[in-house]
Amino acid sequence: MGQKSAVDRLPENLRIKLLEMLTNPAITQAEIVDAINAEAGETLLSRSSMNRYAQRMKRFAEKNRQAKEIADAYIDKYGNDNRVKLGKVVNEQIRLAVFDLIGEIEEIQADPEIKKTEIADMLYKLSRGLKELEAAEKLNAERAESIRKAALAEAADAVEQAAKSNGLTAETIEKIKSQILGL
């Protein structure tokens, strides 16, 4: 794993200023470099490192835009009721990203600048994130099942009322209800 980029090594206040300036289309990258270096009082940022960072941020923004478009298209096509399915897709993508990161741990361990405690902390956070993701998925599944059961019970009650008013026997009503409730 290589060293951090020049932008990533900037003090936090300069990095924040750089990001704010980068989002303003009226400010050129050259102007950003000059402003950051002037505020730092030394040359911390080159035009090429600024350009690499801007390209990285552009790719990141594009990926986020595409992900949002896909999610919006999915919801437009299948409706809000399928948000649970979309959530499952997103959860699976997060899992894949985490496993990719875990695969890179070996590379990270070879970097002498990264302490073992930092790697352990990273692994802890990844495992914690996966645990929370699993818990949220379980909660969503339980909520969906509860809603489904309530809807079936409501339908069975409505059928029972309609059947009684049409003179069906109690035995016939129970058979219909058991079919609706899946008993």
C-alpha positions in Angstrom: 0.0 0.0 0.0 1.5 3.3 -1.1 1.8 6.5 1.0 -1.1 8.8 1.4 -1.8 11.4 -1.3 -0.6 15.0 -0.8 -4.3 16.0 -0.3 -4.8 13.3 2.3 -1.7 14.5 4.2 -3.0 18.1 4.4 -4.1 19.4 7.8 -7.8 19.0 8.2 -8.7 22.7 7.9 -6.9 22.9 4.6 -8.5 19.7 3.3 -11.9 21.1 4.2 -11.1 24.3 2.4 -9.9 22.3 -0.6 -13.1 20.3 -0.8 -15.2 23.5 -0.5 -13.3 25.1 -3.3 -13.4 22.0 -5.4 -17.2 22.0 -5.4 -17.2 25.6 -6.8 -17.1 25.3 -10.6 -15.9 29.0 -10.8 -12.6 28.1 -9.1 -9.9 26.4 -11.1 -7.7 23.6 -9.8 -4.7 26.0 -10.2 -6.4 28.6 -8.1 -7.1 25.9 -5.4 -3.5 24.8 -5.4 -2.3 28.4 -5.0 -4.8 29.2 -2.3 -4.0 26.1 -0.2 -0.2 26.6 -0.5 -0.6 30.3 0.3 -2.6 29.5 3.4 -0.1 26.8 4.4 2.8 29.1 3.9 4.7 26.4 2.0 4.2 24.2 -1.0 2.2 21.2 0.3 0.2 20.6 -2.9 1.2 20.3 -6.5 -1.0 20.8 -9.6 -0.6 17.1 -10.5 -1.6 15.9 -7.0 -4.6 18.3 -7.1 -5.6 16.9 -10.5 -5.3 13.3 -9.3 -7.4 14.1 -6.2 -10.0 15.9 -8.3 -10.3 13.0 -10.7 -10.7 10.6 -7.7 -13.5 12.7 -6.3 -15.1 12.9 -9.7 -15.1 9.1 -10.0 -16.5 8.8 -6.4 -19.3 11.3 -7.1 -20.1 9.5 -10.4 -20.4 6.1 -8.7 -22.6 7.7 -6.0 -24.8 9.3 -8.7 -25.1 6.0 -10.6 -26.0 4.1 -7.4 -28.7 6.7 -6.6 -30.0 6.4 -10.2 -30.2 2.6 -9.9 -32.0 2.8 -6.6 -34.4 5.4 -7.9 -35.1 3.4 -11.1 -35.7 0.3 -9.0 -38.1 2.0 -6.7 -39.9 3.7 -9.7 -40.2 0.3 -11.5 -41.2 -1.9 -8.5 -42.6 0.7 -6.1 -41.9 1.7 -2.5 -43.1 -1.7 -1.3 -39.9 -3.3 -2.7 -37.6 -1.1 -0.6 -36.9 -4.2 1.5 -35.6 -6.0 -1.6 -33.5 -2.9 -2.5 -32.1 -2.8 1.0 -31.1 -6.5 0.7 -29.3 -5.7 -2.6 -27.5 -2.7 -0.9 -26.6 -4.9 2.1 -25.1 -7.5 -0.2 -23.0 -4.9 -2.0 -21.7 -3.7 1.4 -20.8 -7.2 2.4 -18.9 -7.6 -0.9 -17.0 -4.4 -0.3 -16.1 -5.5 3.2 -14.8 -8.8 2.0 -12.8 -6.9 -0.6 -11.3 -4.8 2.2 -10.5 -7.9 4.2 -8.7 -9.3 1.2 -6.5 -6.2 1.2 -5.5 -6.6 4.8 -2.5 -8.7 3.8 -1.3 -5.8 1.7 -2.0 -3.4 4.5 0.0 -5.5 6.9 3.1 -5.2 4.7 3.1 -1.4 5.1 5.5 -0.6 7.9 3.8 2.7 8.6 0.6 1.1 9.6 0.5 -0.3 13.2 -0.9 -3.6 14.1 -3.3 -1.9 16.4 -4.7 0.1 13.5 -5.3 -3.1 11.5 -7.0 -4.7 14.6 -9.2 -1.6 14.9 -10.1 -1.7 11.2 -11.0 -5.4 11.5 -13.1 -4.7 14.6 -15.0 -1.9 12.9 -15.6 -4.1 9.8 -16.9 -7.0 11.9 -19.0 -4.6 14.0 -20.5 -3.1 10.8 -21.3 -6.5 9.5 -23.0 -7.5 12.8 -25.1 -4.3 12.7 -26.0 -5.0 9.0 -27.1 -8.5 9.9 -29.2 -7.2 12.9 -30.9 -4.6 10.7 -31.6 -7.2 8.0 -33.1 -9.5 10.7 -35.2 -6.7 12.1 -36.5 -5.9 8.6 -37.4 -9.5 8.0 -39.3 -9.8 11.3 -41.1 -6.5 10.6 -42.1 -7.7 7.1 -43.4 -11.0 8.5 -45.4 -9.2 11.2 -47.0 -7.0 8.6 -47.8 -10.0 6.4 -49.4 -11.9 9.3 -51.5 -8.9 10.3 -52.7 -8.5 6.8 -53.7 -12.1 6.5 -55.5 -12.0 9.9 -57.4 -8.9 8.7 -58.3 -10.6 5.5 -59.5 -13.7 7.4 -61.7 -11.5 9.6 -63.2 -9.8 6.6 -63.9 -13.1 4.9 -65.5 -14.4 8.1 -67.8 -11.4 8.4 -68.8 -11.7 4.7 -69.3 -15.4 5.0 -71.5 -15.1 8.1 -73.6 -12.5 6.4 -74.1 -14.8 3.4 -75.1 -17.7 5.6 -72.1 -20.0 5.4 -71.7 -22.6 8.1 -69.1 -22.2 10.9 -67.2 -25.2 9.5 -67.0 -23.7 6.0 -65.9 -20.4 7.4 -63.1 -22.1 9.5 -61.9 -24.0 6.4 -61.7 -20.7 4.4 -59.9 -18.9 7.2 -57.4 -21.7 7.7 -56.6 -21.6 3.9 -56.1 -17.8 4.1 -53.9 -18.1 7.2 -52.0 -21.1 5.8 -52.9 -23.3 8.7 
